[in-house]
């Protein structure tokens, strides 16, 4: 992932100069490689053969072998569980890890994957660890763009932003990775996956390998039929269920942004929804597109509060259907 090289270089220079921060906040879009960056940094920190100027672990020493076997006792990963949140008991475990002595390396590394999904008690507990850091622990917190963390947590971290790579670089990397296996998706499907992933290559690969695009095609077909009045809300919602609620929100937000784009005289980026949004753009004022975007973002915020995702999908579908000219007249 060549787009991570500048961030690794920035971190490596701080390490070489003895200015290693005890906590870093790695920020970026989902699927841009934040976790892979954190794992690379962790591997570099524990490597026995690390010397100034090194930006990758040696891969041969005992520390590297333990890490490669995912059994290194001084590297810990904390991430959301089924509740979609990181709970306080996980942070308490992290705090105990932070104050304990390293077992085999000279430093301990704790990776908090999705620090933006700490519940309030967990966030406050983590803040205490950040306020009184041990000298032999490095914390790497990962945050998705647009998902806030407590300002008091952010202020105690060095920010390491990971940018979406240029389209050409992302396309080339994705093609190279996929072409190592038989039956690689054609370039058109790869381009669609990159669009749906917002340009994030790791997420695009995940979409291609998981069968997401086929599920998306089924949901899109149902959505078109629904907008024509051919099928019910319940039937349409079932087609979206396989995507999962977060992916449904991502898809609908992209469509709403395409609607706003077409209303402003531009082109839809998702070719599958282009005909629908062109039709809607002819008969709706621009503020209706923003109203849709706001509703989708409200649903995203509600996601962490254990709302019923099926009811949220129903509500959004009804709002989409309300943009059809006949529906607005009957409602008004």
C-alpha positions in Angstrom: 0.0 0.0 0.0 2.3 2.7 -1.3 0.0 5.6 -0.1 0.9 4.7 3.5 4.7 5.4 2.9 4.5 9.1 3.7 2.8 8.4 7.0 5.3 5.7 7.9 8.1 8.0 7.1 6.7 10.8 9.3 6.3 8.3 12.2 9.8 6.8 11.6 11.5 10.2 11.7 9.9 10.9 15.0 11.1 7.5 16.3 14.6 8.1 15.0 14.8 11.5 16.7 13.6 10.2 20.0 10.3 12.1 19.7 8.0 9.1 19.8 4.5 10.1 20.9 3.0 7.9 23.6 -0.3 8.1 21.8 -1.2 8.6 18.1 -4.6 9.0 16.5 -4.6 7.5 13.0 -7.4 9.1 11.1 -8.9 8.3 7.6 -11.8 6.9 5.7 -12.9 3.3 6.3 -10.8 0.9 4.2 -7.9 3.2 3.5 -5.5 1.1 5.5 -5.4 2.5 9.0 -5.3 -0.8 10.7 -2.6 -2.1 8.4 -0.6 1.1 9.1 -1.0 0.6 12.9 0.1 -3.1 12.6 3.1 -2.1 10.6 4.1 0.5 13.2 3.6 -2.0 16.0 5.8 -4.5 14.2 8.5 -1.9 13.7 8.4 -0.8 17.3 9.0 -4.4 18.7 11.5 -5.5 16.1 14.8 -6.5 17.8 16.9 -5.4 14.8 15.4 -2.0 14.3 18.0 0.7 13.5 17.6 4.4 12.6 16.2 4.8 9.1 14.3 1.4 9.1 10.7 1.8 8.1 9.8 -1.9 8.1 10.5 -4.7 10.5 13.2 -7.2 9.7 10.8 -10.1 9.5 13.3 -12.6 11.0 14.0 -11.9 14.6 12.0 -13.5 17.5 9.8 -10.5 17.9 8.9 -10.5 14.2 8.2 -14.3 14.3 5.8 -13.9 17.2 4.1 -11.0 15.5 3.7 -12.9 12.2 2.1 -15.8 14.2 -0.3 -13.3 15.8 0.9 -14.4 19.2 3.1 -11.5 20.3 2.2 -10.8 24.0 3.2 -7.2 23.9 0.9 -6.2 21.0 -2.8 -6.0 21.8 -5.8 -5.2 19.6 -9.0 -3.8 21.1 -12.0 -3.4 18.8 -15.8 -3.2 19.0 -17.7 -6.3 19.8 -21.3 -7.3 18.8 -22.7 -4.2 20.4 -20.7 -2.1 17.9 -19.1 -0.3 20.8 -15.8 -0.7 22.7 -16.9 -1.3 26.3 -15.4 -0.1 29.6 -14.2 -3.6 30.5 -12.1 -3.7 27.3 -10.5 -0.4 28.3 -9.8 -1.6 31.8 -8.0 -4.5 30.3 -6.0 -2.1 28.1 -5.2 0.0 31.2 -3.8 -3.1 33.0 -1.8 -4.0 29.9 -0.4 -0.4 29.8 1.0 -0.5 33.3 2.4 -4.1 33.2 6.0 -4.7 32.2 6.6 -5.9 28.6 6.9 -9.7 28.5 9.4 -10.1 25.6 9.9 -6.8 23.8 11.2 -3.5 25.0 7.9 -1.8 24.5 4.2 -2.6 24.5 1.8 -1.5 21.8 -2.0 -1.2 22.2 -4.1 -0.7 19.0 -7.6 0.6 19.5 -9.4 -0.1 16.3 -12.4 2.3 16.0 -11.6 4.6 18.9 -14.6 6.5 17.6 -16.8 3.7 18.9 -15.8 4.0 22.5 -18.9 4.3 24.7 -18.8 7.3 27.1 -17.6 5.3 30.1 -14.9 3.6 28.1 -13.8 6.9 26.6 -13.4 8.5 30.0 -11.5 5.4 31.3 -9.1 5.6 28.3 -8.6 9.3 29.0 -7.1 8.5 32.4 -4.6 6.1 30.7 -3.7 8.9 28.2 -3.2 11.4 31.0 -0.8 9.2 32.9 1.0 7.2 30.2 3.6 4.6 31.1 7.0 5.1 29.5 7.1 1.7 27.8 3.7 1.7 26.1 2.6 3.2 22.8 -1.1 3.6 22.0 -2.4 3.7 18.4 -6.0 4.9 18.2 -7.8 4.5 14.9 -10.6 6.9 13.9 -12.9 6.8 10.9 -13.4 10.2 9.2 -16.6 11.8 10.3 -16.9 9.7 13.5 -15.9 11.9 16.4 -13.7 11.0 19.4 -13.7 13.1 22.6 -11.8 16.3 22.1 -9.9 15.6 25.3 -8.7 12.3 23.8 -7.8 13.8 20.5 -5.8 16.6 22.2 -3.6 14.1 23.9 -2.6 12.3 20.7 -0.4 13.1 17.7 -2.6 13.0 14.6 -1.5 10.7 11.8 -3.9 11.3 8.9 -4.1 8.7 6.1 -5.4 10.2 2.9 -7.4 8.5 0.1 -4.8 7.7 -2.6 -5.1 9.2 -6.0 -7.5 7.3 -8.3 -4.8 6.1 -10.6 -2.7 4.7 -7.6 -5.8 3.1 -6.0 -6.8 1.5 -9.3 -3.4 0.1 -10.0 -3.0 -1.3 -6.5 -6.4 -3.0 -6.6 -5.8 -4.5 -10.0 -2.4 -5.8 -8.9 -3.8 -7.4 -5.8 -6.8 -8.9 -7.5 -5.0 -10.2 -10.5 -3.0 -12.6 -8.4 -6.1 -14.8 -8.1 -8.1 -16.6 -10.7 -11.5 -15.2 -11.7 -10.5 -11.6 -10.9 -13.4 -9.1 -11.4 -13.3 -7.2 -14.7 -12.0 -3.5 -14.6 -15.6 -2.2 -14.7 -16.5 -4.0 -11.5 -13.3 -2.9 -9.9 -14.0 0.7 -10.8 -17.6 0.3 -9.4 -16.2 -1.1 -6.1 -13.7 1.8 -5.8 -16.6 4.2 -6.3 -18.7 2.5 -3.7 -15.7 2.4 -1.3 -15.2 6.2 -1.7 -11.8 5.5 -3.3 -10.5 3.5 -0.3 -8.7 0.5 -1.9 -8.9 -1.9 1.1 -12.6 -1.4 1.3 -13.0 -1.9 -2.5 -11.2 -5.2 -2.2 -13.4 -6.3 0.6 -16.5 -5.4 -1.4 -15.3 -7.4 -4.4 -14.3 -10.5 -2.4 -17.4 -10.6 -0.2 -20.0 -10.7 -2.9 -21.2 -7.3 -1.9 -21.6 -6.1 -5.4 -24.1 -8.9 -6.3 -26.1 -8.0 -3.1 -25.9 -4.3 -4.1 -27.2 -5.2 -7.6 -30.2 -7.0 -6.1 -31.0 -4.1 -3.7 -30.7 -1.6 -6.5 -33.1 -3.6 -8.7 -35.6 -3.8 -5.9 -35.2 0.0 -5.2 -35.9 0.8 -8.8 -39.1 -1.3 -8.7 -40.1 0.2 -5.4 -39.7 3.8 -6.8 -42.1 2.8 -9.7 -44.6 1.5 -7.1 -44.2 -2.1 -8.3 -43.3 -3.6 -4.9 -43.9 -2.8 -1.3 -41.6 -1.2 1.3 -41.3 -4.6 3.1 -40.2 -6.4 -0.1 -37.7 -3.7 -0.9 -36.3 -3.7 2.7 -35.7 -7.4 2.5 -33.5 -6.9 -0.5 -31.4 -4.4 1.5 -31.2 -6.7 4.6 -28.3 -8.8 3.2 -26.2 -5.7 2.8 -26.4 -4.8 6.5 -27.6 -1.5 7.9 -24.3 0.4 7.7 -23.8 -0.6 4.0 -27.4 0.3 3.3 -26.8 3.8 4.7 -23.6 4.2 2.7 -25.4 3.2 -0.5 -28.3 5.5 0.1 -26.1 8.4 1.1 -24.2 8.0 -2.2 -27.5 8.0 -4.1 -28.6 11.1 -2.2 -25.3 12.9 -3.0 -25.8 11.8 -6.6 -29.3 13.4 -6.6 -27.8 16.7 -5.2 -25.0 16.5 -7.8 -27.5 16.1 -10.7 -29.7 18.9 -9.3 -26.6 21.1 -9.5 -26.0 20.3 -13.1 -23.5 17.5 -12.6 -23.5 13.8 -13.3 -24.3 10.8 -11.1 -21.2 8.9 -10.0 -23.1 5.6 -9.6 -24.3 4.5 -13.0 -26.9 2.2 -11.6 -28.9 5.0 -10.0 -28.4 7.6 -12.7 -31.7 7.2 -14.4 -33.7 7.4 -11.1 -31.9 10.5 -9.8 -32.2 12.3 -13.2 -36.0 11.7 -13.0 -36.2 12.9 -9.4 -34.0 15.9 -10.1 -36.5 17.2 -12.6 -39.4 17.4 -10.1 -37.8 18.3 -6.8 -36.1 21.4 -5.3 -32.5 21.0 -4.2 -33.4 21.2 -0.5 -35.1 17.8 -0.8 -31.8 16.1 -1.6 -30.2 17.7 1.5 -33.2 16.6 3.6 -32.5 13.0 2.5 -28.8 13.3 3.3 -29.7 14.7 6.8 -32.1 11.8 7.4 -29.5 9.2 6.4 -27.0 10.8 8.7 -29.5 10.8 11.5 -30.0 7.1 11.0 -26.2 6.6 11.1 -26.0 8.4 14.4 -28.9 6.3 15.7 -27.0 3.1 14.7 -24.9 3.2 17.9 -28.0 3.4 20.1 -29.3 0.0 19.1 -32.2 1.3 17.0 -34.1 -1.2 14.9 -32.2 -1.2 11.6 -35.2 -2.6 9.7 -37.5 0.2 10.8 -34.8 2.8 9.9 -34.5 1.3 6.4 -38.3 1.4 6.0 -38.3 5.0 7.1 -35.7 6.0 4.6 -37.3 4.1 1.8 -40.6 5.9 2.4 -38.8 9.2 2.3 -37.2 8.3 -1.0 -40.6 7.3 -2.4 -42.0 10.6 -1.3 -39.9 12.3 -3.9 -41.9 10.8 -6.7 -44.2 13.5 -8.1 -47.5 11.5 -7.7 -46.6 10.7 -4.1 -46.0 14.4 -3.2 -49.3 15.5 -4.7 -51.2 12.8 -2.8 -49.4 13.8 0.4 -50.0 17.5 0.0 
